[in-house]
Amino acid sequence: MSFIWSLIIGGLIGWAAGAITGKGVPFGIIGNIIAGFIGANIGTWLLGSWGLSIGGFAIFPALIGAIILVLIVSLVLRAFKS
């Protein structure tokens, strides 16, 4: 059951990061989940594990990490489209 919560929270974090930056994550909900998981790892690595924790994710560092990831992915995709 904790894996399902991790998928849900990861998807919500990825979606929130895309909404905050105004940039879409490719591949829809799967992209949001991946962005949430990878962003949580980036945020925890950069900022540590502090604040509210839900589904195994420290929400604030995970959201900041997901925002960083979404911005990097959008820059890379824009470079390949040019």
C-alpha positions as CSV (number, residue, x, y, z in Angstrom):
1,M,0.0,0.0,0.0
2,S,2.9,2.4,0.7
3,F,4.0,2.0,-3.0
4,I,0.6,3.2,-4.2
5,W,0.8,6.2,-1.9
6,S,4.3,6.9,-3.2
7,L,3.0,6.8,-6.8
8,I,0.1,9.1,-5.9
9,I,2.2,11.6,-4.0
10,G,5.0,11.5,-6.7
11,G,2.4,12.2,-9.4
12,L,1.0,15.1,-7.4
13,I,4.4,16.6,-6.8
14,G,5.3,16.3,-10.5
15,W,2.0,17.9,-11.5
16,A,2.5,20.7,-9.0
17,A,6.0,21.4,-10.3
18,G,4.6,21.6,-13.8
19,A,1.8,23.9,-12.7
20,I,4.2,26.2,-10.8
21,T,6.7,26.5,-13.7
22,G,4.1,26.7,-16.4
23,K,5.9,24.0,-18.3
24,G,4.4,20.6,-19.1
25,V,6.1,17.3,-18.3
26,P,6.2,15.0,-21.3
27,F,4.3,11.6,-21.1
28,G,1.4,12.9,-19.0
29,I,0.8,11.2,-15.6
30,I,3.7,8.8,-16.1
31,G,6.0,11.9,-16.6
32,N,4.5,13.5,-13.5
33,I,5.2,10.5,-11.4
34,I,8.8,10.2,-12.7
35,A,9.4,13.9,-12.2
36,G,8.0,13.6,-8.6
37,F,10.3,10.6,-7.8
38,I,13.4,12.0,-9.4
39,G,12.6,15.5,-8.0
40,A,12.2,14.1,-4.5
41,N,15.7,12.5,-4.8
42,I,17.2,15.7,-6.1
43,G,15.5,17.9,-3.5
44,T,16.4,15.5,-0.6
45,W,20.0,15.4,-1.9
46,L,20.3,19.2,-2.1
47,L,18.1,20.3,0.9
48,G,17.9,17.3,3.2
49,S,14.7,15.8,4.5
50,W,12.8,18.4,6.4
51,G,9.2,19.5,6.7
52,L,6.0,17.6,6.2
53,S,6.5,14.0,5.0
54,I,3.8,12.1,3.1
55,G,4.1,8.9,1.2
56,G,7.8,8.7,2.0
57,F,8.5,12.1,0.5
58,A,9.5,15.2,2.3
59,I,7.1,17.5,0.5
60,F,9.0,20.8,0.3
61,P,12.4,19.5,-0.8
62,A,10.6,17.1,-3.2
63,L,8.7,19.9,-4.7
64,I,11.7,22.2,-5.1
65,G,13.7,19.3,-6.6
66,A,10.8,18.5,-9.0
67,I,10.7,22.2,-10.1
68,I,14.4,22.1,-10.8
69,L,14.0,18.9,-12.8
70,V,11.0,20.3,-14.8
71,L,13.0,23.4,-15.7
72,I,16.0,21.4,-16.8
73,V,13.9,19.0,-18.9
74,S,12.1,21.9,-20.6
75,L,15.4,23.6,-21.4
76,V,16.8,20.3,-22.9
77,L,13.6,19.7,-24.9
78,R,13.7,23.2,-26.2
79,A,17.3,22.8,-27.3
80,F,16.4,19.6,-29.3
81,K,13.4,21.3,-31.0
82,S,15.6,24.2,-32.3
